[in-house]
Amino acid sequence: PTGDMGGFVKVAREYGAVLAGIESPGMPETGIGSGWVTRDAYEHFTGRMIEELKAQGPFDGVYLALHGAMAVRGIARP
């Protein structure tokens, strides 16, 4: 990996961390490109990620590489 994810992986390996990964579950390969996401869709996909993490865990931490462009109807922006 490159960018911020690559930096995280490099430092984690230097500290001897064991890394596990999951894919964005069921998302199109191109991801969600524009517009607002419904709360139902957001809860569906985050729920699937949480279930996969629970199945692979336990973990000491989770790194999410979020680019910040998603907005969810019904959830206030920070």
N, CA, C and O atoms as CSV, one atom per row, in Angstrom:
chain,resi,resn,atom,element,x,y,z
A,1,PRO,N,N,0.816,-1.206,0.000
A,1,PRO,CA,C,0.000,0.000,0.000
A,1,PRO,C,C,0.856,1.266,0.000
A,1,PRO,O,O,2.005,1.262,0.441
A,2,THR,N,N,0.278,2.321,-0.494
A,2,THR,CA,C,0.967,3.610,-0.518
A,2,THR,C,C,0.171,4.618,0.300
A,2,THR,O,O,-0.859,4.275,0.879
A,3,GLY,N,N,0.642,5.850,0.349
A,3,GLY,CA,C,-0.079,6.910,1.043
A,3,GLY,C,C,-0.183,6.656,2.529
A,3,GLY,O,O,0.692,6.034,3.131
A,4,ASP,N,N,-1.281,7.153,3.125
A,4,ASP,CA,C,-1.437,7.008,4.573
A,4,ASP,C,C,-1.544,5.549,4.995
A,4,ASP,O,O,-1.032,5.174,6.050
A,5,MET,N,N,-2.198,4.724,4.192
A,5,MET,CA,C,-2.301,3.296,4.509
A,5,MET,C,C,-0.922,2.645,4.478
A,5,MET,O,O,-0.603,1.828,5.341
A,6,GLY,N,N,-0.106,3.000,3.492
A,6,GLY,CA,C,1.241,2.453,3.405
A,6,GLY,C,C,2.083,2.831,4.609
A,6,GLY,O,O,2.847,2.012,5.120
A,7,GLY,N,N,1.947,4.069,5.062
A,7,GLY,CA,C,2.670,4.506,6.251
A,7,GLY,C,C,2.235,3.745,7.486
A,7,GLY,O,O,3.063,3.363,8.313
A,8,PHE,N,N,0.941,3.526,7.612
A,8,PHE,CA,C,0.426,2.760,8.750
A,8,PHE,C,C,0.967,1.338,8.736
A,8,PHE,O,O,1.432,0.837,9.760
A,9,VAL,N,N,0.907,0.684,7.570
A,9,VAL,CA,C,1.385,-0.702,7.452
A,9,VAL,C,C,2.873,-0.777,7.778
A,9,VAL,O,O,3.303,-1.677,8.499
A,10,LYS,N,N,3.659,0.157,7.257
A,10,LYS,CA,C,5.109,0.156,7.494
A,10,LYS,C,C,5.426,0.252,8.984
A,10,LYS,O,O,6.208,-0.542,9.507
A,11,VAL,N,N,4.826,1.214,9.662
A,11,VAL,CA,C,5.112,1.409,11.083
A,11,VAL,C,C,4.566,0.250,11.911
A,11,VAL,O,O,5.221,-0.194,12.854
A,12,ALA,N,N,3.386,-0.243,11.576
A,12,ALA,CA,C,2.820,-1.377,12.313
A,12,ALA,C,C,3.738,-2.588,12.217
A,12,ALA,O,O,3.958,-3.282,13.210
A,13,ARG,N,N,4.272,-2.844,11.028
A,13,ARG,CA,C,5.197,-3.976,10.859
A,13,ARG,C,C,6.490,-3.755,11.633
A,13,ARG,O,O,7.041,-4.699,12.200
A,14,GLU,N,N,6.982,-2.512,11.665
A,14,GLU,CA,C,8.198,-2.208,12.429
A,14,GLU,C,C,8.006,-2.515,13.915
A,14,GLU,O,O,8.955,-2.890,14.603
A,15,TYR,N,N,6.785,-2.355,14.402
A,15,TYR,CA,C,6.477,-2.633,15.806
A,15,TYR,C,C,6.022,-4.075,16.030
A,15,TYR,O,O,5.658,-4.445,17.146
A,16,GLY,N,N,6.041,-4.885,14.975
A,16,GLY,CA,C,5.689,-6.293,15.104
A,16,GLY,C,C,4.203,-6.571,15.197
A,16,GLY,O,O,3.803,-7.646,15.645
A,17,ALA,N,N,3.381,-5.627,14.782
A,17,ALA,CA,C,1.936,-5.832,14.836
A,17,ALA,C,C,1.505,-6.873,13.809
A,17,ALA,O,O,2.067,-6.954,12.717
A,18,VAL,N,N,0.519,-7.653,14.167
A,18,VAL,CA,C,-0.092,-8.607,13.245
A,18,VAL,C,C,-1.278,-7.887,12.611
A,18,VAL,O,O,-2.160,-7.399,13.318
A,19,LEU,N,N,-1.303,-7.819,11.280
A,19,LEU,CA,C,-2.346,-7.089,10.571
A,19,LEU,C,C,-3.322,-8.047,9.905
A,19,LEU,O,O,-2.924,-9.084,9.374
A,20,ALA,N,N,-4.585,-7.696,9.938
A,20,ALA,CA,C,-5.636,-8.438,9.242
A,20,ALA,C,C,-6.432,-7.419,8.450
A,20,ALA,O,O,-6.547,-6.266,8.867
A,21,GLY,N,N,-6.976,-7.816,7.332
A,21,GLY,CA,C,-7.727,-6.870,6.518
A,21,GLY,C,C,-9.066,-7.412,6.095
A,21,GLY,O,O,-9.266,-8.623,6.007
A,22,ILE,N,N,-9.990,-6.495,5.833
A,22,ILE,CA,C,-11.265,-6.860,5.241
A,22,ILE,C,C,-11.506,-5.942,4.053
A,22,ILE,O,O,-10.983,-4.829,3.997
A,23,GLU,N,N,-12.289,-6.410,3.125
A,23,GLU,CA,C,-12.697,-5.601,1.976
A,23,GLU,C,C,-13.972,-4.855,2.351
A,23,GLU,O,O,-14.660,-5.237,3.298
A,24,SER,N,N,-14.286,-3.806,1.625
A,24,SER,CA,C,-15.588,-3.172,1.801
A,24,SER,C,C,-16.633,-4.184,1.357
A,24,SER,O,O,-16.688,-4.522,0.174
A,25,PRO,N,N,-17.462,-4.677,2.268
A,25,PRO,CA,C,-18.350,-5.791,1.949
A,25,PRO,C,C,-19.456,-5.429,0.967
A,25,PRO,O,O,-20.270,-4.545,1.233
A,26,GLY,N,N,-19.476,-6.113,-0.156
A,26,GLY,CA,C,-20.558,-5.965,-1.108
A,26,GLY,C,C,-20.612,-4.645,-1.836
A,26,GLY,O,O,-21.591,-4.373,-2.531
A,27,MET,N,N,-19.609,-3.828,-1.703
A,27,MET,CA,C,-19.612,-2.534,-2.370
A,27,MET,C,C,-19.166,-2.712,-3.813
A,27,MET,O,O,-18.371,-3.603,-4.111
A,28,PRO,N,N,-19.667,-1.880,-4.704
A,28,PRO,CA,C,-19.156,-1.930,-6.069
A,28,PRO,C,C,-17.661,-1.652,-6.067
A,28,PRO,O,O,-17.167,-0.934,-5.197
A,29,GLU,N,N,-16.942,-2.205,-7.022
A,29,GLU,CA,C,-15.490,-2.004,-7.066
A,29,GLU,C,C,-15.125,-0.533,-7.151
A,29,GLU,O,O,-14.050,-0.132,-6.705
A,30,THR,N,N,-15.997,0.262,-7.712
A,30,THR,CA,C,-15.711,1.692,-7.827
A,30,THR,C,C,-16.122,2.451,-6.581
A,30,THR,O,O,-15.818,3.638,-6.462
A,31,GLY,N,N,-16.806,1.799,-5.646
A,31,GLY,CA,C,-17.258,2.466,-4.432
A,31,GLY,C,C,-18.464,3.342,-4.711
A,31,GLY,O,O,-19.046,3.306,-5.796
A,32,ILE,N,N,-18.821,4.120,-3.720
A,32,ILE,CA,C,-19.930,5.054,-3.877
A,32,ILE,C,C,-19.317,6.384,-4.275
A,32,ILE,O,O,-18.560,6.976,-3.506
A,33,GLY,N,N,-19.638,6.857,-5.474
A,33,GLY,CA,C,-18.934,7.999,-6.019
A,33,GLY,C,C,-19.503,9.367,-5.718
A,33,GLY,O,O,-18.760,10.349,-5.702
A,34,SER,N,N,-20.800,9.460,-5.479
A,34,SER,CA,C,-21.346,10.796,-5.297
A,34,SER,C,C,-22.699,10.721,-4.612
A,34,SER,O,O,-23.302,9.654,-4.492
A,35,GLY,N,N,-23.155,11.870,-4.171
A,35,GLY,CA,C,-24.476,11.961,-3.583
A,35,GLY,C,C,-24.533,11.482,-2.147
A,35,GLY,O,O,-23.549,11.006,-1.580
A,36,TRP,N,N,-25.689,11.620,-1.595
A,36,TRP,CA,C,-25.940,11.214,-0.219
A,36,TRP,C,C,-26.222,9.726,-0.157
A,36,TRP,O,O,-26.797,9.156,-1.085
A,37,VAL,N,N,-25.817,9.097,0.935
A,37,VAL,CA,C,-26.075,7.684,1.185
A,37,VAL,C,C,-27.247,7.620,2.158
A,37,VAL,O,O,-27.315,8.408,3.101
A,38,THR,N,N,-28.172,6.682,1.934
A,38,THR,CA,C,-29.275,6.541,2.875
A,38,THR,C,C,-28.769,5.959,4.186
A,38,THR,O,O,-27.760,5.255,4.217
A,39,ARG,N,N,-29.473,6.255,5.252
A,39,ARG,CA,C,-29.087,5.712,6.554
A,39,ARG,C,C,-29.169,4.189,6.540
A,39,ARG,O,O,-28.323,3.523,7.137
A,40,ASP,N,N,-30.185,3.620,5.858
A,40,ASP,CA,C,-30.302,2.159,5.767
A,40,ASP,C,C,-29.077,1.547,5.094
A,40,ASP,O,O,-28.558,0.534,5.561
A,41,ALA,N,N,-28.609,2.153,3.996
A,41,ALA,CA,C,-27.427,1.629,3.299
A,41,ALA,C,C,-26.191,1.738,4.186
A,41,ALA,O,O,-25.392,0.804,4.260
A,42,TYR,N,N,-26.035,2.869,4.852
A,42,TYR,CA,C,-24.898,3.067,5.760
A,42,TYR,C,C,-24.900,2.005,6.859
A,42,TYR,O,O,-23.873,1.377,7.121
A,43,GLU,N,N,-26.040,1.806,7.495
A,43,GLU,CA,C,-26.130,0.826,8.580
A,43,GLU,C,C,-25.915,-0.600,8.071
A,43,GLU,O,O,-25.332,-1.428,8.771
A,44,HIS,N,N,-26.380,-0.886,6.860
A,44,HIS,CA,C,-26.173,-2.212,6.271
A,44,HIS,C,C,-24.679,-2.500,6.104
A,44,HIS,O,O,-24.192,-3.537,6.556
A,45,PHE,N,N,-23.959,-1.594,5.464
A,45,PHE,CA,C,-22.548,-1.843,5.172
A,45,PHE,C,C,-21.665,-1.760,6.415
A,45,PHE,O,O,-20.736,-2.555,6.558
A,46,THR,N,N,-21.937,-0.815,7.314
A,46,THR,CA,C,-21.142,-0.781,8.542
A,46,THR,C,C,-21.425,-2.013,9.391
A,46,THR,O,O,-20.522,-2.542,10.039
A,47,GLY,N,N,-22.674,-2.473,9.391
A,47,GLY,CA,C,-23.009,-3.700,10.120
A,47,GLY,C,C,-22.260,-4.906,9.589
A,47,GLY,O,O,-21.784,-5.737,10.362
A,48,ARG,N,N,-22.153,-5.006,8.265
A,48,ARG,CA,C,-21.408,-6.127,7.672
A,48,ARG,C,C,-19.928,-6.051,8.016
A,48,ARG,O,O,-19.304,-7.078,8.281
A,49,MET,N,N,-19.356,-4.849,8.015
A,49,MET,CA,C,-17.945,-4.717,8.390
A,49,MET,C,C,-17.733,-5.105,9.852
A,49,MET,O,O,-16.766,-5.792,10.180
A,50,ILE,N,N,-18.627,-4.668,10.721
A,50,ILE,CA,C,-18.500,-5.003,12.143
A,50,ILE,C,C,-18.600,-6.510,12.349
A,50,ILE,O,O,-17.832,-7.074,13.129
A,51,GLU,N,N,-19.525,-7.167,11.668
A,51,GLU,CA,C,-19.657,-8.622,11.801
A,51,GLU,C,C,-18.393,-9.337,11.329
A,51,GLU,O,O,-17.950,-10.290,11.970
A,52,GLU,N,N,-17.806,-8.890,10.215
A,52,GLU,CA,C,-16.578,-9.524,9.729
A,52,GLU,C,C,-15.422,-9.293,10.700
A,52,GLU,O,O,-14.614,-10.193,10.932
A,53,LEU,N,N,-15.343,-8.097,11.264
A,53,LEU,CA,C,-14.299,-7.826,12.253
A,53,LEU,C,C,-14.483,-8.705,13.490
A,53,LEU,O,O,-13.509,-9.238,14.022
A,54,LYS,N,N,-15.722,-8.858,13.949
A,54,LYS,CA,C,-15.988,-9.729,15.101
A,54,LYS,C,C,-15.581,-11.164,14.804
A,54,LYS,O,O,-15.041,-11.853,15.670
A,55,ALA,N,N,-15.839,-11.616,13.577
A,55,ALA,CA,C,-15.497,-12.990,13.195
A,55,ALA,C,C,-13.988,-13.211,13.162
A,55,ALA,O,O,-13.523,-14.312,13.457
A,56,GLN,N,N,-13.214,-12.182,12.807
A,56,GLN,CA,C,-11.763,-12.312,12.718
A,56,GLN,C,C,-11.052,-11.950,14.019
A,56,GLN,O,O,-9.898,-12.333,14.211
A,57,GLY,N,N,-11.713,-11.224,14.914
A,57,GLY,CA,C,-11.089,-10.683,16.115
A,57,GLY,C,C,-10.863,-11.716,17.189
A,57,GLY,O,O,-11.040,-12.911,16.949
A,58,PRO,N,N,-10.474,-11.278,18.371
A,58,PRO,CA,C,-10.457,-9.888,18.817
A,58,PRO,C,C,-9.229,-9.131,18.315
A,58,PRO,O,O,-8.220,-9.731,17.943
A,59,PHE,N,N,-9.334,-7.822,18.312
A,59,PHE,CA,C,-8.256,-6.945,17.877
A,59,PHE,C,C,-7.923,-5.950,18.975
A,59,PHE,O,O,-8.764,-5.632,19.816
A,60,ASP,N,N,-6.702,-5.468,18.960
A,60,ASP,CA,C,-6.308,-4.388,19.863
A,60,ASP,C,C,-6.706,-3.033,19.298
A,60,ASP,O,O,-6.834,-2.063,20.045
A,61,GLY,N,N,-6.902,-2.956,17.990
A,61,GLY,CA,C,-7.282,-1.705,17.356
A,61,GLY,C,C,-7.748,-1.948,15.940
A,61,GLY,O,O,-7.531,-3.022,15.378
A,62,VAL,N,N,-8.388,-0.950,15.366
A,62,VAL,CA,C,-8.876,-1.019,13.985
A,62,VAL,C,C,-8.490,0.281,13.295
A,62,VAL,O,O,-8.717,1.366,13.832
A,63,TYR,N,N,-7.905,0.172,12.103
A,63,TYR,CA,C,-7.541,1.338,11.299
A,63,TYR,C,C,-8.516,1.409,10.133
A,63,TYR,O,O,-8.621,0.463,9.351
A,64,LEU,N,N,-9.223,2.514,10.013
A,64,LEU,CA,C,-10.146,2.720,8.905
A,64,LEU,C,C,-9.565,3.780,7.985
A,64,LEU,O,O,-9.293,4.899,8.421
A,65,ALA,N,N,-9.372,3.442,6.720
A,65,ALA,CA,C,-8.860,4.403,5.735
A,65,ALA,C,C,-10.063,5.077,5.068
A,65,ALA,O,O,-10.526,4.644,4.013
A,66,LEU,N,N,-10.547,6.120,5.688
A,66,LEU,CA,C,-11.729,6.831,5.198
A,66,LEU,C,C,-11.303,8.114,4.503
A,66,LEU,O,O,-10.468,8.858,5.018
A,67,HIS,N,N,-11.877,8.371,3.333
A,67,HIS,CA,C,-11.479,9.581,2.612
A,67,HIS,C,C,-12.358,10.774,2.939
A,67,HIS,O,O,-12.021,11.895,2.558
A,68,GLY,N,N,-13.467,10.578,3.628
A,68,GLY,CA,C,-14.249,11.694,4.124
A,68,GLY,C,C,-15.257,12.314,3.188
A,68,GLY,O,O,-15.817,13.360,3.517
A,69,ALA,N,N,-15.517,11.721,2.035
A,69,ALA,CA,C,-16.441,12.333,1.094
A,69,ALA,C,C,-17.879,11.858,1.257
A,69,ALA,O,O,-18.773,12.405,0.612
A,70,MET,N,N,-18.129,10.861,2.096
A,70,MET,CA,C,-19.475,10.317,2.211
A,70,MET,C,C,-20.319,11.151,3.171
A,70,MET,O,O,-19.832,11.611,4.204
A,71,ALA,N,N,-21.573,11.335,2.820
A,71,ALA,CA,C,-22.541,11.981,3.698
A,71,ALA,C,C,-23.745,11.055,3.808
A,71,ALA,O,O,-24.181,10.473,2.815
A,72,VAL,N,N,-24.278,10.921,5.017
A,72,VAL,CA,C,-25.382,9.995,5.268
A,72,VAL,C,C,-26.617,10.785,5.672
A,72,VAL,O,O,-26.575,11.590,6.602
A,73,ARG,N,N,-27.717,10.549,4.966
A,73,ARG,CA,C,-28.977,11.200,5.325
A,73,ARG,C,C,-29.396,10.745,6.719
A,73,ARG,O,O,-29.444,9.548,6.999
A,74,GLY,N,N,-29.696,11.701,7.587
A,74,GLY,CA,C,-30.147,11.375,8.931
A,74,GLY,C,C,-29.043,11.334,9.968
A,74,GLY,O,O,-29.324,11.148,11.152
A,75,ILE,N,N,-27.788,11.503,9.555
A,75,ILE,CA,C,-26.674,11.563,10.500
A,75,ILE,C,C,-25.976,12.904,10.283
A,75,ILE,O,O,-25.487,13.199,9.192
A,76,ALA,N,N,-25.940,13.703,11.340
A,76,ALA,CA,C,-25.355,15.045,11.230
A,76,ALA,C,C,-23.867,14.966,10.915
A,76,ALA,O,O,-23.160,14.085,11.406
A,77,ARG,N,N,-23.409,15.888,10.101
A,77,ARG,CA,C,-21.972,15.975,9.811
A,77,ARG,C,C,-21.260,16.593,11.002
A,77,ARG,O,O,-21.802,17.482,11.659
A,78,PRO,N,N,-20.041,16.125,11.286
A,78,PRO,CA,C,-19.301,16.712,12.421
A,78,PRO,C,C,-18.850,18.130,12.125
A,78,PRO,O,O,-18.218,18.766,12.969
